[in-house]
């Protein structure tokens, strides 16, 4: 596919080609627009117009003409993109107490896991159907839970003084038993919103100090002040709220309680005083019966792989989920028995397939075990190969989810605060690997890597490439766009190890010239040693000055700083009398140097070439006709020797783009413009200044 890009940050127009089911490496210097390409593709694939607008070039902000707005064209309509960048690292990895968000979905929830889960759910469907067909069972579970909760937490006595039950009945039933003198308020106290009325009245009391009149009707309040104070002393709004809920709860559960239990409960809840010791004990006995039924109902409601996987005797465990009302006297009624029959019948149905269920559970356990072992070994193997002193494990949590944890290499200590513990390079390495697994899980059909491995040491880069693209469970065979300013992945994928990939990756050099983005393919033949490049350019270049620059480089690599190297250095530094250090070169030294140089540049003559480079007009003319940024930079460096120029730019050019850099493998600078255009723009400015000064 060809993706066309227009008006996106510093890219005015251009395109990138992406071959499907292949690793596509786009090598470019910083400032080309790699991150812009990555973000633009992501926005376009997600139909995120607002995101795409954020890429509007500064000069086009405010323009409404469609030709001035960002555009990305050429992506298939079904593109599902996954992008690795800084945003991914900050949003999805090293979150809370796990290495990557959604570890369970990424590592455990495989297609096989889903198949086994579906099989288990089908086998236990009689239980689920029973709950689906009887929604009143859900209400029963809710009411029983509320009943247990109202007792509060007190493991010793079973009933807490601060629980809703004790507080609601602390003075008996003050709704039914209204104290003498407060009968006029019965309508309010019997109302459904009685607690709200009590709160309203308590709020109104604050205004009684302002006047002798009623805050509501403005009549004389003196005759009623005593009753108002009595309500304050007798009633607590929160306790009445608890009492109202308890009475309603007992009413709803009345069908399930035995006749005797209902009668006793009614007596307790209608009492004038607080709860007696005997009444508390009786209520705790009811609570024990309720808790037993509730546990069994909740256990059935949650039945599934997670609740059954650790059971040794599955048939016995399922049989034990039946409810036997003979030993639950407080709930032993005909109404309860009808519900229990539904429950026990569904359990009997499940018991008929218990053997198949046991097999399905065992298969699921085996699948999870194999999956955990597989992913743990893959990641830990990578960590060992890359030289990281860590390991990972996939642990089951109390809620039956699974989380990927980081440990020290001994595997004994789990690391907390992973983000702050790991170095920048370590975080990126983990993030890349975790991104790969997440992209595979999400079934992304276009994977974009924005400068993924530039931050790594040389010995770790290939380990990461191997993990991402070469091993079986990887991005191998996927459509991947890698944008990088690091030449190493190009060298490894195209030159050193192309056979390791299922298909040799494609590599291109991206160049942005004044907003026009172009790409040049990089083949295996384009990746050369410095020696090869130097020899090729010495043969092909028409000018002896440029040949001398490359020959100096070649001689230093092959022979060191010989007499020939010193002679060429003197020429490049425009010295009329050649020197070595502070001493002049002897005639013999010069002749020996010339003999070596003339093996590659047969017509090399030091004096004539010195006269040529010592004339700025000659160098400016040579600069103007240079075919590559690299040539321009070398000529500019020669011009620097005769003019005072910005010392910061001089230092930057001398140290960053010195001709002795990168002795191993590289791209020929005459074909691939790896010198940033802004550097050449500075050179152009300086050369124009020299030109004007004559």
C-alpha positions as CSV (number, residue, x, y, z in Angstrom):
1,X,0.0,0.0,0.0
2,X,1.1,3.6,-0.5
3,X,0.1,6.1,2.2
4,X,-0.1,9.7,0.9
5,X,0.6,12.4,3.5
6,X,-0.2,16.1,3.1
7,X,0.0,19.1,5.4
8,X,1.1,17.2,8.5
9,X,3.5,19.3,10.6
10,X,6.7,19.6,8.6
11,X,5.5,17.3,5.8
12,X,3.8,19.3,3.1
13,X,3.5,16.4,0.8
14,X,4.9,13.0,0.3
15,X,4.2,9.3,0.6
16,X,5.5,6.1,2.2
17,X,5.1,2.6,0.8
18,X,4.2,-0.3,3.1
19,X,4.3,-3.8,1.9
20,X,1.8,-6.0,3.6
21,X,2.8,-9.0,5.8
22,X,6.3,-7.7,6.0
23,X,8.6,-5.6,8.2
24,X,9.0,-2.2,6.5
25,X,11.8,-0.1,8.0
26,X,12.0,3.6,7.3
27,X,15.3,5.0,8.3
28,X,15.5,8.8,8.7
29,X,17.5,11.4,10.5
30,X,15.8,13.3,13.3
31,X,13.5,16.1,12.1
32,X,12.3,14.2,9.1
33,X,8.8,13.7,10.5
34,X,8.8,10.1,11.7
35,X,6.5,10.7,14.7
36,X,4.2,12.8,12.5
37,X,3.9,9.9,10.1
38,X,3.1,7.5,13.0
39,X,0.5,9.8,14.5
40,X,-1.0,10.6,11.2
41,X,-1.5,7.0,10.3
42,X,-3.0,6.2,13.7
43,X,-5.4,9.1,13.5
44,X,-6.5,8.3,9.9
45,X,-7.0,4.6,10.7
46,X,-9.1,5.5,13.7
47,X,-11.1,8.1,11.7
48,X,-10.0,10.7,14.3
49,X,-10.4,14.0,12.5
50,X,-9.8,16.0,15.6
51,X,-6.5,14.2,16.2
52,X,-5.5,14.7,12.6
53,X,-6.2,18.4,12.9
54,X,-3.5,18.6,15.6
55,X,-0.9,18.0,12.9
56,X,-1.8,21.1,11.0
57,X,1.4,23.0,10.1
58,X,1.9,26.2,12.0
59,X,1.6,28.3,8.8
60,X,-1.8,26.7,8.0
61,X,-3.4,27.2,11.4
62,X,-6.7,29.0,10.9
63,X,-7.0,28.0,7.2
64,X,-10.3,26.5,6.2
65,X,-9.4,25.5,2.7
66,X,-9.4,21.7,2.4
67,X,-6.0,21.9,0.6
68,X,-4.5,23.4,3.7
69,X,-5.7,20.8,6.1
70,X,-3.9,17.6,7.1
71,X,-4.7,14.5,5.0
72,X,-3.7,10.9,5.1
73,X,-4.9,8.7,2.2
74,X,-4.2,5.2,1.1
75,X,-5.0,3.1,4.2
76,X,-7.5,0.2,3.7
77,X,-10.9,0.9,5.3
78,X,-10.4,-2.1,7.6
79,X,-7.1,-1.0,9.0
80,X,-6.8,-1.8,12.7
81,X,-3.6,0.0,13.8
82,X,-1.5,-0.5,16.9
83,X,1.1,2.2,17.6
84,X,4.1,2.0,19.8
85,X,5.2,5.4,21.1
86,X,5.7,7.4,24.3
87,X,1.9,7.6,24.7
88,X,1.6,3.9,24.7
89,X,4.3,3.5,27.3
90,X,2.6,6.1,29.6
91,X,-0.9,4.7,29.2
92,X,-0.7,0.9,29.1
93,X,2.5,-0.4,30.7
94,X,3.7,-0.3,34.3
95,X,0.2,0.5,35.6
96,X,-0.6,0.0,39.3
97,X,0.7,-3.4,40.3
98,X,1.1,-5.1,36.9
99,X,3.5,-4.7,34.0
100,X,0.8,-4.2,31.4
101,X,-2.9,-3.3,31.6
102,X,-5.2,-6.2,30.9
103,X,-2.7,-9.0,31.5
104,X,-5.5,-11.5,31.7
105,X,-6.9,-10.7,28.3
106,X,-3.5,-10.5,26.7
107,X,-1.8,-13.6,28.1
108,X,-4.5,-16.0,29.4
109,X,-7.7,-15.4,27.4
110,X,-6.6,-17.3,24.3
111,X,-9.1,-18.7,21.7
112,X,-8.6,-22.1,23.3
113,X,-9.4,-20.6,26.7
114,X,-12.6,-19.1,25.3
115,X,-13.5,-22.5,23.8
116,X,-13.0,-24.3,27.1
117,X,-15.0,-21.6,28.9
118,X,-17.9,-22.0,26.5
119,X,-17.8,-25.7,27.0
120,X,-17.9,-25.4,30.8
121,X,-20.7,-22.8,30.7
122,X,-22.7,-25.1,28.5
123,X,-22.3,-28.0,31.0
124,X,-23.4,-25.8,33.9
125,X,-26.2,-24.1,31.9
126,X,-28.9,-25.8,34.1
127,X,-27.8,-23.6,37.0
128,X,-27.7,-20.4,34.9
129,X,-31.0,-21.2,33.3
130,X,-32.6,-21.8,36.7
131,X,-31.5,-18.3,37.9
132,X,-32.5,-16.7,34.5
133,X,-36.0,-18.2,34.7
134,X,-36.6,-17.3,38.3
135,X,-35.7,-13.6,38.8
136,X,-37.2,-13.7,42.3
137,X,-34.2,-15.8,43.4
138,X,-32.1,-12.7,42.7
139,X,-34.4,-10.7,45.0
140,X,-34.1,-13.4,47.6
141,X,-30.3,-13.2,47.5
142,X,-30.4,-9.5,47.8
143,X,-32.8,-9.6,50.8
144,X,-30.9,-12.3,52.6
145,X,-27.7,-10.3,52.1
146,X,-29.3,-7.2,53.5
147,X,-30.6,-9.3,56.4
148,X,-27.1,-10.5,57.3
149,X,-25.7,-7.1,56.9
150,X,-28.1,-5.4,59.3
151,X,-26.6,-7.5,62.1
152,X,-23.2,-5.7,61.7
153,X,-19.8,-7.2,62.4
154,X,-19.3,-9.0,65.7
155,X,-17.7,-12.4,65.3
156,X,-18.2,-13.2,69.1
157,X,-21.9,-12.5,69.6
158,X,-23.1,-12.4,66.0
159,X,-24.8,-9.1,66.4
160,X,-23.1,-5.7,66.7
161,X,-24.4,-2.8,68.9
162,X,-23.6,-0.4,66.0
163,X,-25.4,-2.5,63.4
164,X,-28.6,-1.4,61.8
165,X,-30.7,-4.1,63.7
166,X,-29.5,-3.1,67.2
167,X,-29.7,0.7,66.4
168,X,-33.2,0.4,64.8
169,X,-34.6,-1.5,67.8
170,X,-32.5,0.2,70.5
171,X,-35.7,1.7,72.1
172,X,-38.1,-0.8,70.8
173,X,-40.5,-0.1,67.9
174,X,-41.0,3.7,68.2
175,X,-43.0,3.7,65.0
176,X,-45.8,1.4,66.3
177,X,-45.3,2.4,70.0
178,X,-45.4,6.2,69.9
179,X,-44.6,7.6,73.3
180,X,-47.4,9.3,75.3
181,X,-47.9,12.9,74.4
182,X,-46.6,12.5,70.8
183,X,-49.7,10.9,69.3
184,X,-50.4,14.1,67.2
185,X,-47.3,13.2,65.2
186,X,-48.4,9.7,64.3
187,X,-49.2,10.5,60.7
188,X,-45.6,11.7,60.2
189,X,-44.0,8.8,62.2
190,X,-46.0,6.2,60.3
191,X,-45.2,7.7,56.9
192,X,-42.7,6.1,54.6
193,X,-40.5,9.2,54.8
194,X,-40.5,9.3,58.6
195,X,-36.8,9.6,59.0
196,X,-36.7,12.4,56.5
197,X,-39.4,14.2,58.5
198,X,-37.3,13.8,61.7
199,X,-34.3,15.3,59.9
200,X,-36.4,18.2,58.7
201,X,-37.7,18.8,62.2
202,X,-34.2,18.7,63.6
203,X,-33.1,21.3,61.1
204,X,-36.1,23.5,62.0
205,X,-35.2,23.4,65.7
206,X,-32.2,25.6,64.9
207,X,-34.5,28.4,64.0
208,X,-36.5,28.3,67.3
209,X,-33.9,30.5,68.9
210,X,-34.6,33.3,66.5
211,X,-38.2,33.9,67.5
212,X,-41.0,32.7,69.8
213,X,-43.0,31.9,66.6
214,X,-43.0,28.6,64.7
215,X,-40.4,28.6,61.9
216,X,-43.0,27.1,59.6
217,X,-46.4,28.7,60.4
218,X,-45.3,31.7,62.4
219,X,-47.7,31.0,65.3
220,X,-46.7,31.1,68.9
221,X,-44.5,28.0,69.5
222,X,-44.6,28.1,73.3
223,X,-47.4,25.5,73.8
224,X,-45.6,23.0,71.5
225,X,-42.0,23.5,72.7
226,X,-42.2,20.6,75.2
227,X,-43.4,18.2,72.5
228,X,-40.6,19.3,70.1
229,X,-38.0,18.7,72.8
230,X,-39.6,15.3,73.5
231,X,-39.3,14.3,69.9
232,X,-35.7,15.3,70.0
233,X,-35.1,13.1,73.1
234,X,-37.1,10.1,72.0
235,X,-36.3,9.9,68.3
236,X,-33.1,9.6,66.3
237,X,-33.6,10.0,62.5
238,X,-30.9,7.5,61.6
239,X,-32.3,4.9,64.0
240,X,-35.8,5.3,62.6
241,X,-34.4,4.9,59.1
242,X,-32.8,1.6,60.2
243,X,-36.0,0.5,61.9
244,X,-38.1,1.3,58.8
245,X,-35.8,-0.7,56.6
246,X,-35.7,-3.6,59.0
247,X,-39.5,-3.8,59.3
248,X,-39.8,-3.7,55.4
249,X,-37.1,-6.4,55.1
250,X,-38.9,-8.7,57.6
251,X,-42.1,-8.2,55.7
252,X,-40.5,-9.2,52.4
253,X,-38.9,-12.3,54.0
254,X,-42.1,-13.3,55.8
255,X,-43.0,-15.9,53.1
256,X,-39.7,-17.7,53.7
257,X,-39.8,-17.8,57.5
258,X,-41.8,-20.5,59.3
259,X,-45.0,-19.5,61.0
260,X,-43.4,-19.7,64.4
261,X,-40.4,-17.7,63.3
262,X,-42.7,-15.0,61.8
263,X,-44.7,-14.8,65.1
264,X,-41.6,-14.5,67.2
265,X,-40.0,-11.9,64.9
266,X,-43.2,-9.9,64.9
267,X,-43.2,-9.9,68.7
268,X,-39.5,-8.8,68.8
269,X,-40.0,-6.0,66.3
270,X,-43.2,-4.7,68.0
271,X,-41.6,-4.6,71.5
272,X,-41.7,-1.4,73.5
273,X,-38.2,-1.7,75.0
274,X,-34.9,-2.6,73.4
275,X,-33.7,-6.1,72.5
276,X,-33.3,-8.5,75.4
277,X,-30.5,-11.1,75.6
278,X,-32.9,-13.9,74.6
279,X,-34.2,-11.9,71.7
280,X,-30.7,-11.2,70.4
281,X,-29.8,-14.9,70.7
282,X,-33.0,-15.9,68.8
283,X,-32.2,-13.4,66.0
284,X,-28.7,-14.7,65.7
285,X,-30.1,-18.2,65.3
286,X,-32.2,-17.0,62.4
287,X,-29.2,-15.3,61.0
288,X,-27.2,-18.6,61.0
289,X,-30.0,-20.3,59.0
290,X,-30.1,-17.3,56.6
291,X,-26.3,-17.3,56.1
292,X,-26.3,-21.0,55.3
293,X,-28.9,-20.6,52.5
294,X,-27.3,-17.4,51.3
295,X,-23.8,-19.0,51.0
296,X,-25.3,-21.9,48.9
297,X,-27.3,-19.5,46.7
298,X,-24.3,-17.3,46.1
299,X,-22.0,-20.3,45.5
300,X,-24.5,-21.5,42.8
301,X,-24.8,-18.0,41.3
302,X,-21.0,-17.9,40.9
303,X,-20.5,-21.4,39.8
304,X,-18.0,-21.7,37.0
305,X,-14.4,-22.6,36.2
306,X,-12.9,-20.4,38.9
307,X,-15.1,-21.8,41.7
308,X,-14.6,-25.4,40.6
309,X,-11.0,-25.6,39.4
310,X,-9.5,-26.4,42.8
311,X,-12.1,-28.9,43.9
312,X,-10.8,-32.4,44.3
313,X,-14.1,-34.4,44.5
314,X,-16.3,-32.4,42.1
315,X,-19.4,-34.6,42.4
316,X,-19.3,-34.3,46.2
317,X,-18.7,-30.6,46.1
318,X,-21.7,-30.1,43.7
319,X,-23.9,-32.4,45.8
320,X,-23.1,-30.3,48.8
321,X,-24.5,-27.2,47.2
322,X,-28.0,-28.7,47.7
323,X,-30.2,-27.1,50.4
324,X,-31.7,-29.4,53.0
325,X,-34.5,-27.5,54.8
326,X,-34.8,-30.2,57.5
327,X,-31.8,-28.7,59.2
328,X,-32.8,-25.1,58.5
329,X,-35.9,-24.8,60.7
330,X,-36.5,-21.0,60.5
331,X,-36.8,-21.2,56.7
332,X,-38.6,-24.5,56.5
333,X,-41.8,-23.5,54.8
334,X,-43.8,-24.6,51.8
335,X,-42.9,-21.4,49.9
336,X,-39.2,-21.9,50.6
337,X,-39.4,-25.6,49.7
338,X,-40.7,-24.7,46.2
339,X,-37.7,-22.5,45.6
340,X,-35.4,-25.1,47.0
341,X,-36.8,-27.7,44.7
342,X,-35.9,-25.6,41.7
343,X,-32.4,-25.2,43.0
344,X,-31.9,-28.9,43.9
345,X,-33.3,-30.1,40.6
346,X,-30.9,-27.9,38.7
347,X,-28.0,-29.4,40.8
348,X,-29.3,-32.9,40.0
349,X,-29.2,-32.0,36.3
350,X,-25.6,-30.8,36.6
351,X,-24.6,-34.0,38.4
352,X,-25.6,-36.0,35.3
353,X,-22.7,-34.4,33.4
354,X,-20.2,-34.1,36.2
355,X,-17.7,-36.4,34.5
356,X,-17.7,-34.3,31.3
357,X,-17.5,-31.1,33.5
358,X,-14.5,-32.5,35.3
359,X,-12.8,-33.2,32.0
360,X,-13.5,-29.7,30.7
361,X,-12.2,-28.1,33.8
362,X,-9.0,-30.2,33.6
363,X,-8.5,-29.1,30.0
364,X,-8.9,-25.5,30.9
365,X,-6.4,-25.8,33.8
366,X,-4.0,-27.4,31.4
367,X,-4.5,-24.6,28.8
368,X,-3.8,-21.9,31.4
369,X,-0.8,-23.8,32.7
370,X,0.7,-24.2,29.2
371,X,-0.1,-20.6,28.4
372,X,1.6,-19.2,31.5
373,X,4.6,-21.4,30.9
374,X,4.8,-20.4,27.3
375,X,4.7,-16.6,27.8
376,X,6.8,-16.7,30.9
377,X,9.6,-18.6,29.1
378,X,9.4,-16.4,26.0
379,X,9.7,-13.2,28.0
380,X,12.3,-14.6,30.4
381,X,14.4,-15.9,27.5
382,X,14.4,-12.5,26.0
383,X,15.4,-10.9,29.3
384,X,18.3,-13.4,29.6
385,X,19.4,-12.9,26.0
386,X,19.3,-9.1,26.3
387,X,21.2,-9.1,29.6
388,X,18.5,-7.9,31.8
389,X,18.7,-9.2,35.4
390,X,14.9,-9.7,35.8
391,X,12.3,-12.3,35.3
392,X,8.5,-12.2,35.0
393,X,5.7,-14.4,36.3
394,X,2.0,-14.5,35.5
395,X,0.2,-14.8,38.9
396,X,-3.4,-15.5,39.7
397,X,-5.0,-12.9,41.9
398,X,-7.6,-13.4,44.6
399,X,-10.3,-12.2,42.2
400,X,-9.2,-15.0,39.8
401,X,-7.7,-12.5,37.3
402,X,-4.1,-12.9,36.2
403,X,-1.4,-10.3,36.3
404,X,2.1,-10.1,34.8
405,X,4.6,-9.4,37.6
406,X,8.2,-8.3,37.5
407,X,10.7,-10.0,39.7
408,X,14.5,-10.0,40.3
409,X,16.3,-12.7,38.4
410,X,16.2,-15.1,41.3
411,X,12.4,-15.1,40.9
412,X,11.9,-14.8,44.7
413,X,11.1,-11.1,45.1
414,X,8.3,-9.2,43.3
415,X,9.3,-5.7,42.4
416,X,6.8,-3.0,43.3
417,X,6.8,0.5,41.8
418,X,8.2,-0.9,38.5
419,X,8.1,2.4,36.6
420,X,10.4,4.1,39.1
421,X,12.6,1.0,39.6
422,X,13.6,0.4,35.9
423,X,15.9,2.6,33.9
424,X,14.7,4.3,30.7
425,X,16.2,1.7,28.5
426,X,14.8,-1.2,30.6
427,X,11.3,0.4,30.6
428,X,11.4,0.7,26.8
429,X,12.5,-2.9,26.4
430,X,9.7,-4.2,28.5
431,X,7.2,-1.9,26.9
432,X,8.2,-3.0,23.4
433,X,7.8,-6.7,24.2
434,X,4.5,-6.1,26.1
435,X,3.3,-4.0,23.2
436,X,4.0,-6.9,20.8
437,X,1.8,-9.2,22.8
438,X,-1.0,-6.6,23.1
439,X,-0.9,-6.0,19.3
440,X,-1.2,-9.7,18.7
441,X,-4.1,-10.0,21.1
442,X,-5.9,-7.1,19.5
443,X,-5.3,-8.6,16.1
444,X,-3.9,-5.3,14.7
445,X,-3.3,-5.6,10.9
446,X,-1.0,-2.6,10.8
447,X,1.7,-2.2,13.5
448,X,3.5,1.1,13.7
449,X,6.7,1.4,15.8
450,X,7.9,5.0,16.3
451,X,11.7,4.9,16.9
452,X,11.4,1.8,19.1
453,X,15.0,0.7,19.7
454,X,17.2,3.8,19.4
455,X,17.6,4.0,23.1
456,X,19.2,0.6,23.5
457,X,22.8,-0.6,23.8
458,X,24.2,-2.3,20.7
459,X,24.2,-5.7,22.4
460,X,20.5,-5.5,23.2
461,X,19.2,-4.2,19.9
462,X,19.4,-7.6,18.1
463,X,17.8,-9.4,21.1
464,X,14.9,-7.1,20.7
465,X,14.7,-7.5,16.9
466,X,14.8,-11.3,17.5
467,X,12.0,-11.1,20.0
468,X,9.8,-8.8,17.9
469,X,10.2,-10.2,14.4
470,X,12.1,-13.5,14.3
471,X,10.7,-15.9,17.0
472,X,7.5,-17.8,16.2
473,X,5.1,-16.0,18.5
474,X,6.0,-12.5,17.4
475,X,5.2,-9.9,14.7
476,X,6.7,-12.2,12.2
477,X,4.6,-12.1,9.0
478,X,2.6,-9.1,10.2
479,X,2.4,-5.7,8.4
480,X,4.9,-3.6,10.4
481,X,6.1,0.0,9.8
482,X,9.2,0.7,11.8
483,X,10.3,4.4,11.8
484,X,13.8,4.8,13.2
485,X,16.8,7.2,13.2
486,X,19.0,4.2,14.0
487,X,20.7,2.4,11.1
488,X,21.4,-0.7,13.1
489,X,18.1,-2.4,12.6
490,X,18.5,-1.8,8.8
491,X,21.9,-3.4,8.9
492,X,20.7,-6.4,10.9
493,X,17.6,-7.0,8.9
494,X,18.9,-6.3,5.4
495,X,22.6,-7.1,5.6
496,X,23.6,-9.3,8.6
497,X,20.6,-11.6,9.2
498,X,18.0,-11.4,6.4
499,X,17.7,-15.2,6.5
500,X,16.4,-15.1,10.0
501,X,13.2,-13.4,8.8
502,X,10.4,-15.3,7.1
503,X,10.8,-12.8,4.2
504,X,13.6,-10.2,3.9
505,X,12.3,-6.9,5.3
506,X,12.1,-3.8,3.1
507,X,14.1,-0.7,4.1
508,X,13.9,2.8,2.8
509,X,15.7,6.1,3.6
510,X,13.2,9.0,4.2
511,X,14.3,12.5,3.3
512,X,12.4,15.7,4.0
513,X,13.5,18.5,1.8
514,X,11.6,21.7,2.5
515,X,8.5,19.8,3.3
516,X,8.7,17.3,0.4
517,X,9.0,13.8,1.8
518,X,10.6,11.2,-0.4
519,X,12.0,7.7,0.1
520,X,14.9,5.8,-1.4
521,X,15.0,2.0,-1.1
522,X,18.0,0.6,0.8
523,X,19.1,-2.8,-0.6
524,X,21.8,-5.1,0.7
525,X,24.3,-3.7,-1.8
526,X,23.6,-0.2,-0.4
527,X,24.9,-1.2,3.0
528,X,28.7,-0.9,2.8
529,X,31.7,-0.7,4.9
530,X,33.5,2.7,5.2
531,X,36.3,1.1,3.1
532,X,34.0,0.2,0.3
533,X,32.3,3.6,0.3
534,X,35.6,5.4,0.3
535,X,37.0,3.3,-2.6
536,X,33.8,3.7,-4.6
537,X,33.7,7.4,-4.2
538,X,37.4,7.8,-5.0
539,X,36.8,6.1,-8.3
540,X,33.6,7.9,-9.2
541,X,34.1,11.5,-8.0
542,X,35.4,13.9,-10.7
543,X,37.2,16.3,-8.3
544,X,40.5,15.5,-6.7
545,X,39.7,17.5,-3.6
546,X,36.7,15.3,-2.8
547,X,38.7,12.3,-3.7
548,X,41.4,13.4,-1.2
549,X,38.8,13.6,1.6
550,X,37.7,10.0,1.0
551,X,41.3,8.8,0.5
552,X,42.4,10.3,3.8
553,X,39.5,8.4,5.5
554,X,40.4,5.1,3.7
555,X,44.1,5.4,4.7
556,X,43.3,6.0,8.4
557,X,41.0,3.0,8.5
558,X,43.4,0.6,6.6
559,X,46.9,1.9,7.6
560,X,46.5,4.4,10.4
561,X,47.9,7.9,10.4
562,X,50.7,7.4,7.9
563,X,52.8,9.9,6.0
564,X,50.1,9.9,3.2
565,X,47.4,10.6,5.8
566,X,49.3,13.6,7.2
567,X,49.9,14.9,3.7
568,X,46.2,14.7,2.9
569,X,45.4,16.3,6.2
570,X,47.7,19.3,5.5
571,X,45.9,19.8,2.1
572,X,42.4,19.7,3.7
573,X,43.6,22.2,6.3
574,X,45.1,24.3,3.6
575,X,48.7,24.3,4.8
576,X,51.2,25.4,2.1
577,X,54.1,23.8,4.0
578,X,53.0,20.3,5.2
579,X,53.7,19.5,8.8
580,X,53.5,16.7,11.3
581,X,52.7,18.2,14.6
582,X,55.0,21.3,14.9
583,X,57.6,19.9,12.5
584,X,57.7,20.3,8.8
585,X,57.5,17.2,6.7
586,X,60.8,16.4,5.0
587,X,61.1,16.0,1.2
588,X,61.4,12.2,1.8
589,X,58.3,12.2,3.9
590,X,56.3,14.1,1.2
591,X,57.6,11.8,-1.6
592,X,56.7,8.7,0.4
593,X,53.2,10.1,1.1
594,X,52.7,11.1,-2.5
595,X,53.7,7.6,-3.7
596,X,50.9,6.1,-1.6
597,X,48.3,8.7,-2.6
598,X,49.0,8.4,-6.3
599,X,48.1,4.7,-6.2
600,X,44.5,5.9,-5.9
601,X,44.7,9.4,-7.3
602,X,47.2,9.1,-10.1
603,X,47.4,12.9,-11.0
604,X,47.6,14.1,-7.4
605,X,49.8,17.1,-7.1
606,X,50.0,18.7,-3.7
607,X,51.1,22.2,-4.8
608,X,48.5,22.7,-7.5
609,X,45.7,21.3,-5.2
610,X,46.9,23.6,-2.4
611,X,46.6,26.6,-4.7
612,X,43.1,25.4,-5.6
613,X,41.8,25.1,-2.1
614,X,43.5,28.3,-0.9
615,X,41.3,30.2,-3.3
616,X,37.9,30.6,-1.7
617,X,36.3,31.3,-5.1
618,X,37.3,27.8,-6.2
619,X,35.9,26.2,-3.0
620,X,32.6,28.3,-3.4
621,X,32.3,27.1,-7.0
622,X,32.9,23.5,-5.8
623,X,30.3,24.0,-3.0
624,X,27.7,25.3,-5.5
625,X,28.1,22.3,-7.8
626,X,28.2,19.6,-5.1
627,X,25.6,16.9,-5.5
628,X,25.1,15.9,-1.9
629,X,24.8,17.4,1.5
630,X,27.8,15.4,2.6
631,X,30.1,17.0,-0.1
632,X,28.8,20.4,0.8
633,X,29.6,19.9,4.5
634,X,33.2,18.8,3.7
635,X,33.8,21.7,1.5
636,X,32.3,24.0,4.1
637,X,34.7,22.7,6.7
638,X,37.6,23.6,4.4
639,X,36.1,27.1,4.0
640,X,35.9,27.4,7.8
641,X,39.6,27.5,8.1
642,X,39.8,31.0,6.5
643,X,36.8,32.8,8.1
644,X,35.6,33.5,11.6
645,X,32.3,31.7,11.9
646,X,29.8,30.9,14.7
647,X,31.9,28.8,17.1
648,X,28.9,26.8,18.3
649,X,28.1,25.7,14.7
650,X,31.7,25.1,14.0
651,X,32.0,22.8,17.1
652,X,28.8,21.1,16.2
653,X,29.8,20.3,12.6
654,X,33.4,19.3,13.5
655,X,32.3,16.9,16.3
656,X,29.0,15.6,15.1
657,X,29.7,15.2,11.4
658,X,33.4,14.7,11.3
659,X,34.6,12.5,8.4
660,X,36.2,9.9,10.6
661,X,32.9,8.8,12.2
662,X,31.1,5.5,11.6
663,X,33.9,3.2,10.4
664,X,31.8,0.0,10.2
665,X,28.7,-0.1,8.0
666,X,26.9,2.8,6.6
667,X,25.1,4.2,3.6
668,X,26.9,6.1,0.9
669,X,26.5,9.8,1.8
670,X,26.6,10.7,-1.8
671,X,23.3,8.9,-2.4
672,X,21.6,9.2,1.0
673,X,21.4,12.7,2.5
674,X,22.0,11.9,6.2
675,X,23.2,15.4,6.9
676,X,20.2,17.5,8.2
677,X,19.0,20.2,5.8
678,X,19.2,22.8,8.6
679,X,22.9,22.2,8.8
680,X,23.3,22.7,5.1
681,X,21.2,25.9,5.4
682,X,23.7,27.2,7.9
683,X,26.5,26.3,5.6
684,X,24.7,28.0,2.7
685,X,24.4,31.1,4.8
686,X,28.0,31.2,5.8
687,X,29.2,30.5,2.2
688,X,27.0,33.4,0.9
689,X,28.7,35.6,3.5
690,X,32.1,34.6,2.3
691,X,30.9,35.1,-1.3
692,X,29.7,38.6,-0.5
693,X,32.9,39.6,1.3
694,X,34.9,38.3,-1.7
